[in-house]
Amino acid sequence: MEDHLEYGASVRTETKSYKFRKGRQYRCIQMSHQELDSLDIEILEYLMTCGPRNFAKVARKAKISPTTLHYRLKTLSSYFSLKFFTNIYHVNLGLKKAIIMAEAQPGQEELLLKCLKANGFWIYLAPMYGAFQGYVGVYTIPINHTEEFEQFLNELKNVGVARTVQHIWTTSLRRVNLSGAWFDSESEKWLFQFEDWIKEISGQSTELPYTLQDPEQFPILTDEIDVFILKELEKNALVSFSELAERIGITPQAVRYRYSKLLKLKLIEGFEIHLYPFQNMPFETFYFIFNFGSPEKFAKFAASLLNKPFVVSLGKILGQNSMIAFLYVPLQEFKGFVKALSKLRALGWLQNYSYVHLDLDQDMRQTFSYEDFKQGSWSYNHKEHISAIQDLSKPTMPENLEKSMMP
């Protein structure tokens, strides 16, 4: 039987038919108003590694009774909305992931955001600050349309809403789940052991999970029903098979079979809960890009981050010994982190790095563009995307600006 937990609100939908467009946007960053203890962290870690449906297995791993586990989860859900999400391996949907960093023309930040959203294949957008102001975006683009997407990004500059646009093609952004590796169970405090981290890198394995390796191909291993199921699981990992069956019009047994198939095909990477664990510690969020001199140094550095509590997700930049990392670091620990990076450069582990600040108060997220998957392939309307940003930005286009300045 399927273990089903009723913690956190389910996501409302507008229609029961998977053939129709439904809301894709959802919120997932969560803050607890209570400090976590070592057992809380252990439970959340096992829920992510075992899966939130494997309730009995989680209890066995944590060496507690199912009753205690239920009590703990209810207590946690009183501190914050305990929602579980599913990580989708977009590669096996025939989708290639792009990270973009768009610098807005001064005063055009809102217009830039509208233009970025004109291409519905975005899955994450957030304001960024640093050397310049603009937006970071994550897009999942059909593999046969990557050149058209790059043209879309260039058009943002041509129409005058963006000064610069950088894009990086990456592997999956592998989620790094909450771990107690740096949590001291005696003091019940987080200890940021950056010196120990530096020492442990050399002993790390060079074998990385498939999600941090360059894929050989981008196959489409699903049909429309699978795509709909994945979209719903992405928003709510605990949506029941019965509920999915009712929406789609098939039996719960058929949904269970398809769910098992999606796991075997590695379309489901794992599960996550977005939670900032460092209570009473103001923090900043960043996208870091790290560059390395060899595949071995990249692999060992990446492996060393897979259990660090300040790491949200990691992705390999395709074809390079480089990584993009989404981090949230307590302000009081940021200086120590940067010092550690400086030492790693001096020791030859790290060539260089750069970063931008993100504003999570204004970030937005949505599922992959499931409604554009029809009859086994992706529909990508490049002309529509270009036309949309041209219409949005007509007042800012260079030729129109020149006319507005004429006496």
Contacts in CASP RR format, 6 or more apart in sequence:
PFRMAT RR
TARGET T0000
AUTHOR 0000-0000-0000
METHOD contacts of the structure
MODEL  1
MEDHLEYGASVRTETKSYKFRKGRQYRCIQMSHQELDSLDIEILEYLMTC
GPRNFAKVARKAKISPTTLHYRLKTLSSYFSLKFFTNIYHVNLGLKKAII
MAEAQPGQEELLLKCLKANGFWIYLAPMYGAFQGYVGVYTIPINHTEEFE
QFLNELKNVGVARTVQHIWTTSLRRVNLSGAWFDSESEKWLFQFEDWIKE
ISGQSTELPYTLQDPEQFPILTDEIDVFILKELEKNALVSFSELAERIGI
TPQAVRYRYSKLLKLKLIEGFEIHLYPFQNMPFETFYFIFNFGSPEKFAK
FAASLLNKPFVVSLGKILGQNSMIAFLYVPLQEFKGFVKALSKLRALGWL
QNYSYVHLDLDQDMRQTFSYEDFKQGSWSYNHKEHISAIQDLSKPTMPEN
LEKSMMP
2 53 0 8 1.000
2 240 0 8 1.000
2 241 0 8 1.000
2 256 0 8 1.000
3 53 0 8 1.000
3 54 0 8 1.000
3 55 0 8 1.000
3 56 0 8 1.000
4 53 0 8 1.000
4 238 0 8 1.000
4 240 0 8 1.000
5 52 0 8 1.000
5 55 0 8 1.000
5 73 0 8 1.000
5 238 0 8 1.000
6 238 0 8 1.000
7 73 0 8 1.000
7 74 0 8 1.000
7 76 0 8 1.000
7 77 0 8 1.000
7 82 0 8 1.000
7 83 0 8 1.000
7 238 0 8 1.000
8 77 0 8 1.000
8 81 0 8 1.000
8 82 0 8 1.000
8 83 0 8 1.000
9 81 0 8 1.000
9 83 0 8 1.000
10 236 0 8 1.000
10 238 0 8 1.000
10 239 0 8 1.000
10 243 0 8 1.000
11 26 0 8 1.000
11 232 0 8 1.000
11 235 0 8 1.000
11 236 0 8 1.000
11 239 0 8 1.000
13 22 0 8 1.000
13 23 0 8 1.000
13 247 0 8 1.000
14 20 0 8 1.000
14 22 0 8 1.000
14 23 0 8 1.000
15 22 0 8 1.000
16 246 0 8 1.000
16 247 0 8 1.000
16 249 0 8 1.000
17 247 0 8 1.000
18 224 0 8 1.000
18 225 0 8 1.000
18 228 0 8 1.000
18 247 0 8 1.000
18 248 0 8 1.000
19 224 0 8 1.000
21 371 0 8 1.000
22 371 0 8 1.000
23 366 0 8 1.000
24 231 0 8 1.000
24 366 0 8 1.000
24 367 0 8 1.000
24 369 0 8 1.000
24 370 0 8 1.000
25 364 0 8 1.000
25 365 0 8 1.000
25 366 0 8 1.000
26 235 0 8 1.000
26 365 0 8 1.000
26 366 0 8 1.000
26 367 0 8 1.000
27 365 0 8 1.000
28 83 0 8 1.000
28 85 0 8 1.000
28 274 0 8 1.000
28 365 0 8 1.000
29 274 0 8 1.000
29 276 0 8 1.000
29 360 0 8 1.000
29 363 0 8 1.000
30 80 0 8 1.000
30 81 0 8 1.000
30 82 0 8 1.000
30 83 0 8 1.000
30 273 0 8 1.000
30 274 0 8 1.000
30 275 0 8 1.000
30 276 0 8 1.000
31 80 0 8 1.000
31 275 0 8 1.000
31 276 0 8 1.000
32 76 0 8 1.000
32 79 0 8 1.000
32 80 0 8 1.000
32 275 0 8 1.000
32 276 0 8 1.000
32 277 0 8 1.000
32 279 0 8 1.000
33 79 0 8 1.000
33 80 0 8 1.000
33 279 0 8 1.000
34 79 0 8 1.000
34 279 0 8 1.000
35 188 0 8 1.000
35 279 0 8 1.000
35 280 0 8 1.000
36 44 0 8 1.000
36 277 0 8 1.000
36 279 0 8 1.000
37 188 0 8 1.000
38 180 0 8 1.000
38 183 0 8 1.000
38 185 0 8 1.000
38 188 0 8 1.000
39 62 0 8 1.000
39 64 0 8 1.000
39 72 0 8 1.000
40 72 0 8 1.000
40 76 0 8 1.000
41 178 0 8 1.000
41 179 0 8 1.000
41 180 0 8 1.000
41 183 0 8 1.000
41 277 0 8 1.000
42 62 0 8 1.000
42 180 0 8 1.000
43 58 0 8 1.000
43 62 0 8 1.000
43 64 0 8 1.000
43 69 0 8 1.000
43 72 0 8 1.000
43 73 0 8 1.000
43 76 0 8 1.000
44 76 0 8 1.000
44 177 0 8 1.000
44 178 0 8 1.000
44 273 0 8 1.000
44 275 0 8 1.000
45 177 0 8 1.000
45 178 0 8 1.000
45 179 0 8 1.000
45 180 0 8 1.000
46 57 0 8 1.000
46 58 0 8 1.000
46 61 0 8 1.000
46 62 0 8 1.000
47 58 0 8 1.000
47 84 0 8 1.000
47 271 0 8 1.000
47 273 0 8 1.000
48 177 0 8 1.000
48 178 0 8 1.000
48 270 0 8 1.000
48 271 0 8 1.000
48 272 0 8 1.000
48 273 0 8 1.000
49 177 0 8 1.000
50 57 0 8 1.000
50 58 0 8 1.000
50 61 0 8 1.000
51 58 0 8 1.000
51 237 0 8 1.000
51 270 0 8 1.000
51 271 0 8 1.000
52 84 0 8 1.000
52 237 0 8 1.000
52 238 0 8 1.000
52 271 0 8 1.000
53 237 0 8 1.000
53 238 0 8 1.000
55 66 0 8 1.000
55 69 0 8 1.000
56 66 0 8 1.000
58 69 0 8 1.000
59 65 0 8 1.000
59 66 0 8 1.000
59 68 0 8 1.000
59 69 0 8 1.000
62 69 0 8 1.000
64 72 0 8 1.000
73 82 0 8 1.000
76 82 0 8 1.000
80 275 0 8 1.000
82 273 0 8 1.000
83 236 0 8 1.000
83 273 0 8 1.000
84 236 0 8 1.000
84 237 0 8 1.000
84 238 0 8 1.000
84 271 0 8 1.000
84 272 0 8 1.000
84 273 0 8 1.000
85 234 0 8 1.000
85 235 0 8 1.000
85 236 0 8 1.000
85 237 0 8 1.000
85 271 0 8 1.000
85 272 0 8 1.000
85 273 0 8 1.000
85 274 0 8 1.000
86 230 0 8 1.000
86 233 0 8 1.000
86 234 0 8 1.000
86 237 0 8 1.000
86 268 0 8 1.000
86 270 0 8 1.000
86 271 0 8 1.000
86 272 0 8 1.000
87 172 0 8 1.000
87 174 0 8 1.000
87 175 0 8 1.000
87 234 0 8 1.000
87 268 0 8 1.000
87 269 0 8 1.000
87 270 0 8 1.000
87 271 0 8 1.000
87 272 0 8 1.000
88 230 0 8 1.000
88 233 0 8 1.000
88 234 0 8 1.000
88 267 0 8 1.000
88 268 0 8 1.000
88 269 0 8 1.000
88 368 0 8 1.000
89 172 0 8 1.000
89 211 0 8 1.000
89 266 0 8 1.000
89 267 0 8 1.000
89 268 0 8 1.000
89 269 0 8 1.000
90 96 0 8 1.000
90 97 0 8 1.000
90 140 0 8 1.000
90 172 0 8 1.000
90 368 0 8 1.000
91 171 0 8 1.000
91 172 0 8 1.000
91 215 0 8 1.000
91 218 0 8 1.000
92 218 0 8 1.000
92 219 0 8 1.000
92 220 0 8 1.000
92 221 0 8 1.000
92 222 0 8 1.000
92 265 0 8 1.000
92 266 0 8 1.000
92 267 0 8 1.000
93 140 0 8 1.000
93 220 0 8 1.000
93 221 0 8 1.000
93 222 0 8 1.000
93 227 0 8 1.000
93 230 0 8 1.000
93 267 0 8 1.000
93 368 0 8 1.000
93 373 0 8 1.000
94 142 0 8 1.000
94 143 0 8 1.000
94 218 0 8 1.000
94 219 0 8 1.000
94 220 0 8 1.000
94 378 0 8 1.000
95 140 0 8 1.000
95 141 0 8 1.000
95 142 0 8 1.000
95 143 0 8 1.000
95 218 0 8 1.000
95 368 0 8 1.000
95 378 0 8 1.000
96 140 0 8 1.000
96 141 0 8 1.000
96 142 0 8 1.000
96 143 0 8 1.000
96 146 0 8 1.000
96 169 0 8 1.000
96 218 0 8 1.000
97 138 0 8 1.000
97 139 0 8 1.000
97 140 0 8 1.000
97 141 0 8 1.000
97 169 0 8 1.000
97 170 0 8 1.000
97 171 0 8 1.000
97 172 0 8 1.000
97 173 0 8 1.000
98 138 0 8 1.000
98 139 0 8 1.000
98 140 0 8 1.000
98 141 0 8 1.000
98 146 0 8 1.000
98 149 0 8 1.000
98 167 0 8 1.000
98 168 0 8 1.000
98 169 0 8 1.000
98 170 0 8 1.000
99 136 0 8 1.000
99 137 0 8 1.000
99 138 0 8 1.000
99 167 0 8 1.000
99 168 0 8 1.000
99 170 0 8 1.000
99 287 0 8 1.000
99 324 0 8 1.000
100 116 0 8 1.000
100 135 0 8 1.000
100 136 0 8 1.000
100 137 0 8 1.000
100 138 0 8 1.000
100 139 0 8 1.000
100 153 0 8 1.000
100 165 0 8 1.000
100 166 0 8 1.000
100 167 0 8 1.000
100 168 0 8 1.000
101 128 0 8 1.000
101 134 0 8 1.000
101 135 0 8 1.000
101 136 0 8 1.000
101 137 0 8 1.000
101 165 0 8 1.000
101 166 0 8 1.000
101 167 0 8 1.000
101 287 0 8 1.000
101 356 0 8 1.000
102 112 0 8 1.000
102 116 0 8 1.000
102 134 0 8 1.000
102 135 0 8 1.000
102 137 0 8 1.000
102 153 0 8 1.000
102 156 0 8 1.000
102 162 0 8 1.000
102 164 0 8 1.000
102 165 0 8 1.000
102 166 0 8 1.000
103 132 0 8 1.000
103 133 0 8 1.000
103 134 0 8 1.000
103 162 0 8 1.000
103 163 0 8 1.000
103 164 0 8 1.000
103 165 0 8 1.000
104 111 0 8 1.000
104 112 0 8 1.000
104 132 0 8 1.000
104 133 0 8 1.000
104 134 0 8 1.000
104 135 0 8 1.000
104 161 0 8 1.000
104 162 0 8 1.000
104 163 0 8 1.000
105 112 0 8 1.000
105 160 0 8 1.000
105 161 0 8 1.000
105 162 0 8 1.000
105 163 0 8 1.000
105 396 0 8 1.000
108 160 0 8 1.000
108 161 0 8 1.000
108 162 0 8 1.000
108 396 0 8 1.000
109 127 0 8 1.000
109 133 0 8 1.000
109 134 0 8 1.000
109 135 0 8 1.000
111 161 0 8 1.000
111 392 0 8 1.000
111 393 0 8 1.000
111 396 0 8 1.000
112 134 0 8 1.000
112 135 0 8 1.000
112 156 0 8 1.000
112 161 0 8 1.000
112 162 0 8 1.000
113 125 0 8 1.000
113 135 0 8 1.000
114 392 0 8 1.000
115 156 0 8 1.000
115 159 0 8 1.000
115 161 0 8 1.000
115 162 0 8 1.000
115 388 0 8 1.000
115 389 0 8 1.000
115 392 0 8 1.000
115 393 0 8 1.000
116 122 0 8 1.000
116 125 0 8 1.000
116 135 0 8 1.000
116 137 0 8 1.000
116 156 0 8 1.000
117 125 0 8 1.000
118 385 0 8 1.000
118 388 0 8 1.000
118 389 0 8 1.000
118 392 0 8 1.000
119 139 0 8 1.000
119 149 0 8 1.000
119 152 0 8 1.000
119 385 0 8 1.000
120 369 0 8 1.000
120 385 0 8 1.000
121 139 0 8 1.000
121 140 0 8 1.000
121 141 0 8 1.000
121 142 0 8 1.000
121 149 0 8 1.000
121 368 0 8 1.000
121 369 0 8 1.000
121 372 0 8 1.000
121 380 0 8 1.000
122 137 0 8 1.000
122 138 0 8 1.000
122 139 0 8 1.000
122 366 0 8 1.000
123 138 0 8 1.000
123 139 0 8 1.000
123 140 0 8 1.000
123 365 0 8 1.000
123 366 0 8 1.000
123 367 0 8 1.000
123 368 0 8 1.000
124 136 0 8 1.000
124 137 0 8 1.000
124 138 0 8 1.000
124 363 0 8 1.000
124 364 0 8 1.000
124 365 0 8 1.000
124 366 0 8 1.000
125 135 0 8 1.000
125 136 0 8 1.000
125 137 0 8 1.000
125 138 0 8 1.000
125 363 0 8 1.000
125 364 0 8 1.000
126 135 0 8 1.000
126 136 0 8 1.000
126 137 0 8 1.000
126 358 0 8 1.000
126 359 0 8 1.000
126 360 0 8 1.000
126 362 0 8 1.000
126 363 0 8 1.000
126 364 0 8 1.000
127 133 0 8 1.000
127 134 0 8 1.000
127 135 0 8 1.000
127 136 0 8 1.000
127 358 0 8 1.000
127 359 0 8 1.000
127 362 0 8 1.000
127 363 0 8 1.000
128 134 0 8 1.000
128 135 0 8 1.000
128 136 0 8 1.000
128 287 0 8 1.000
128 356 0 8 1.000
128 357 0 8 1.000
128 358 0 8 1.000
128 359 0 8 1.000
129 356 0 8 1.000
129 357 0 8 1.000
129 359 0 8 1.000
130 356 0 8 1.000
130 357 0 8 1.000
131 356 0 8 1.000
132 163 0 8 1.000
132 164 0 8 1.000
136 287 0 8 1.000
136 356 0 8 1.000
136 358 0 8 1.000
138 173 0 8 1.000
139 149 0 8 1.000
140 368 0 8 1.000
140 369 0 8 1.000
141 149 0 8 1.000
141 380 0 8 1.000
142 377 0 8 1.000
142 378 0 8 1.000
142 380 0 8 1.000
143 218 0 8 1.000
144 378 0 8 1.000
144 380 0 8 1.000
145 378 0 8 1.000
145 380 0 8 1.000
145 382 0 8 1.000
146 169 0 8 1.000
148 380 0 8 1.000
148 382 0 8 1.000
150 167 0 8 1.000
151 382 0 8 1.000
151 386 0 8 1.000
152 382 0 8 1.000
152 385 0 8 1.000
152 386 0 8 1.000
152 389 0 8 1.000
153 165 0 8 1.000
153 167 0 8 1.000
154 165 0 8 1.000
155 386 0 8 1.000
155 389 0 8 1.000
155 390 0 8 1.000
156 162 0 8 1.000
156 165 0 8 1.000
156 389 0 8 1.000
157 163 0 8 1.000
157 164 0 8 1.000
157 165 0 8 1.000
159 389 0 8 1.000
159 390 0 8 1.000
159 393 0 8 1.000
159 396 0 8 1.000
159 397 0 8 1.000
160 393 0 8 1.000
160 396 0 8 1.000
160 397 0 8 1.000
160 398 0 8 1.000
161 389 0 8 1.000
161 392 0 8 1.000
161 393 0 8 1.000
161 396 0 8 1.000
168 289 0 8 1.000
168 317 0 8 1.000
168 324 0 8 1.000
169 317 0 8 1.000
169 318 0 8 1.000
170 315 0 8 1.000
170 316 0 8 1.000
170 317 0 8 1.000
170 318 0 8 1.000
170 324 0 8 1.000
171 211 0 8 1.000
171 212 0 8 1.000
171 213 0 8 1.000
171 214 0 8 1.000
171 215 0 8 1.000
171 315 0 8 1.000
171 316 0 8 1.000
171 318 0 8 1.000
172 211 0 8 1.000
172 212 0 8 1.000
172 269 0 8 1.000
172 315 0 8 1.000
173 313 0 8 1.000
173 314 0 8 1.000
173 315 0 8 1.000
173 324 0 8 1.000
173 326 0 8 1.000
174 209 0 8 1.000
174 211 0 8 1.000
174 212 0 8 1.000
174 269 0 8 1.000
174 313 0 8 1.000
174 314 0 8 1.000
174 315 0 8 1.000
175 269 0 8 1.000
175 270 0 8 1.000
175 272 0 8 1.000
175 312 0 8 1.000
175 313 0 8 1.000
176 305 0 8 1.000
176 306 0 8 1.000
176 307 0 8 1.000
176 308 0 8 1.000
176 311 0 8 1.000
176 312 0 8 1.000
176 313 0 8 1.000
176 314 0 8 1.000
177 272 0 8 1.000
177 273 0 8 1.000
178 273 0 8 1.000
178 275 0 8 1.000
178 277 0 8 1.000
178 309 0 8 1.000
179 307 0 8 1.000
179 308 0 8 1.000
179 309 0 8 1.000
180 307 0 8 1.000
180 309 0 8 1.000
181 307 0 8 1.000
181 308 0 8 1.000
181 309 0 8 1.000
182 190 0 8 1.000
182 191 0 8 1.000
182 192 0 8 1.000
182 193 0 8 1.000
182 308 0 8 1.000
182 309 0 8 1.000
183 189 0 8 1.000
183 190 0 8 1.000
183 191 0 8 1.000
183 309 0 8 1.000
184 190 0 8 1.000
184 191 0 8 1.000
190 277 0 8 1.000
190 278 0 8 1.000
190 281 0 8 1.000
190 309 0 8 1.000
192 310 0 8 1.000
192 330 0 8 1.000
192 333 0 8 1.000
192 336 0 8 1.000
192 337 0 8 1.000
194 336 0 8 1.000
194 337 0 8 1.000
194 339 0 8 1.000
194 340 0 8 1.000
195 340 0 8 1.000
197 304 0 8 1.000
197 308 0 8 1.000
197 340 0 8 1.000
198 340 0 8 1.000
198 343 0 8 1.000
198 344 0 8 1.000
198 347 0 8 1.000
200 304 0 8 1.000
201 300 0 8 1.000
201 301 0 8 1.000
201 304 0 8 1.000
201 344 0 8 1.000
201 349 0 8 1.000
202 300 0 8 1.000
203 300 0 8 1.000
204 299 0 8 1.000
204 300 0 8 1.000
204 301 0 8 1.000
204 303 0 8 1.000
204 304 0 8 1.000
205 299 0 8 1.000
205 300 0 8 1.000
205 303 0 8 1.000
206 295 0 8 1.000
206 296 0 8 1.000
206 299 0 8 1.000
206 300 0 8 1.000
206 303 0 8 1.000
207 299 0 8 1.000
208 299 0 8 1.000
208 302 0 8 1.000
208 303 0 8 1.000
210 266 0 8 1.000
211 269 0 8 1.000
211 315 0 8 1.000
212 302 0 8 1.000
212 314 0 8 1.000
212 315 0 8 1.000
212 316 0 8 1.000
213 316 0 8 1.000
214 316 0 8 1.000
214 318 0 8 1.000
214 319 0 8 1.000
220 376 0 8 1.000
220 377 0 8 1.000
220 378 0 8 1.000
221 265 0 8 1.000
221 267 0 8 1.000
222 230 0 8 1.000
222 262 0 8 1.000
222 265 0 8 1.000
222 267 0 8 1.000
222 373 0 8 1.000
222 376 0 8 1.000
223 376 0 8 1.000
224 373 0 8 1.000
224 374 0 8 1.000
224 375 0 8 1.000
224 376 0 8 1.000
225 248 0 8 1.000
225 250 0 8 1.000
225 258 0 8 1.000
226 258 0 8 1.000
226 261 0 8 1.000
226 262 0 8 1.000
226 267 0 8 1.000
227 370 0 8 1.000
227 373 0 8 1.000
228 247 0 8 1.000
228 248 0 8 1.000
228 370 0 8 1.000
229 244 0 8 1.000
229 248 0 8 1.000
229 255 0 8 1.000
229 258 0 8 1.000
229 259 0 8 1.000
229 262 0 8 1.000
230 262 0 8 1.000
230 267 0 8 1.000
230 268 0 8 1.000
230 368 0 8 1.000
230 370 0 8 1.000
231 367 0 8 1.000
231 368 0 8 1.000
231 370 0 8 1.000
232 239 0 8 1.000
232 244 0 8 1.000
232 247 0 8 1.000
233 239 0 8 1.000
233 268 0 8 1.000
234 367 0 8 1.000
234 368 0 8 1.000
235 367 0 8 1.000
237 271 0 8 1.000
241 252 0 8 1.000
241 255 0 8 1.000
241 256 0 8 1.000
241 259 0 8 1.000
242 252 0 8 1.000
244 252 0 8 1.000
244 255 0 8 1.000
245 251 0 8 1.000
245 252 0 8 1.000
245 254 0 8 1.000
245 255 0 8 1.000
248 255 0 8 1.000
262 268 0 8 1.000
274 312 0 8 1.000
276 283 0 8 1.000
276 328 0 8 1.000
277 309 0 8 1.000
278 309 0 8 1.000
278 330 0 8 1.000
281 330 0 8 1.000
281 331 0 8 1.000
281 332 0 8 1.000
281 333 0 8 1.000
282 330 0 8 1.000
282 331 0 8 1.000
282 332 0 8 1.000
283 328 0 8 1.000
283 329 0 8 1.000
283 330 0 8 1.000
283 331 0 8 1.000
284 328 0 8 1.000
284 329 0 8 1.000
284 331 0 8 1.000
284 334 0 8 1.000
284 357 0 8 1.000
285 312 0 8 1.000
285 326 0 8 1.000
285 327 0 8 1.000
285 328 0 8 1.000
285 357 0 8 1.000
285 358 0 8 1.000
285 359 0 8 1.000
285 360 0 8 1.000
286 326 0 8 1.000
286 327 0 8 1.000
286 328 0 8 1.000
286 329 0 8 1.000
286 355 0 8 1.000
286 356 0 8 1.000
286 357 0 8 1.000
286 358 0 8 1.000
287 324 0 8 1.000
287 325 0 8 1.000
287 326 0 8 1.000
287 327 0 8 1.000
287 355 0 8 1.000
287 356 0 8 1.000
287 358 0 8 1.000
288 324 0 8 1.000
288 325 0 8 1.000
288 327 0 8 1.000
288 353 0 8 1.000
288 354 0 8 1.000
288 355 0 8 1.000
289 317 0 8 1.000
289 322 0 8 1.000
289 323 0 8 1.000
289 324 0 8 1.000
289 325 0 8 1.000
289 353 0 8 1.000
289 354 0 8 1.000
289 355 0 8 1.000
290 301 0 8 1.000
290 322 0 8 1.000
290 323 0 8 1.000
290 324 0 8 1.000
290 325 0 8 1.000
290 350 0 8 1.000
290 353 0 8 1.000
291 320 0 8 1.000
291 321 0 8 1.000
291 322 0 8 1.000
291 350 0 8 1.000
291 351 0 8 1.000
291 352 0 8 1.000
291 353 0 8 1.000
292 298 0 8 1.000
292 301 0 8 1.000
292 321 0 8 1.000
292 322 0 8 1.000
292 323 0 8 1.000
292 349 0 8 1.000
292 350 0 8 1.000
292 351 0 8 1.000
293 321 0 8 1.000
293 351 0 8 1.000
294 321 0 8 1.000
295 321 0 8 1.000
297 321 0 8 1.000
297 348 0 8 1.000
297 349 0 8 1.000
297 350 0 8 1.000
298 316 0 8 1.000
298 321 0 8 1.000
298 322 0 8 1.000
298 323 0 8 1.000
300 349 0 8 1.000
301 323 0 8 1.000
301 344 0 8 1.000
301 349 0 8 1.000
301 350 0 8 1.000
302 314 0 8 1.000
302 316 0 8 1.000
302 323 0 8 1.000
305 311 0 8 1.000
305 314 0 8 1.000
305 325 0 8 1.000
306 314 0 8 1.000
310 327 0 8 1.000
310 328 0 8 1.000
310 329 0 8 1.000
310 330 0 8 1.000
310 333 0 8 1.000
310 337 0 8 1.000
311 325 0 8 1.000
311 326 0 8 1.000
311 327 0 8 1.000
312 326 0 8 1.000
312 327 0 8 1.000
312 328 0 8 1.000
313 325 0 8 1.000
313 326 0 8 1.000
314 323 0 8 1.000
314 324 0 8 1.000
314 325 0 8 1.000
314 326 0 8 1.000
315 323 0 8 1.000
315 324 0 8 1.000
315 325 0 8 1.000
316 322 0 8 1.000
316 323 0 8 1.000
317 323 0 8 1.000
317 324 0 8 1.000
326 358 0 8 1.000
329 337 0 8 1.000
341 350 0 8 1.000
341 353 0 8 1.000
344 350 0 8 1.000
345 351 0 8 1.000
345 352 0 8 1.000
369 378 0 8 1.000
372 378 0 8 1.000
372 379 0 8 1.000
372 380 0 8 1.000
373 379 0 8 1.000
390 397 0 8 1.000
394 400 0 8 1.000
395 401 0 8 1.000
395 404 0 8 1.000
END
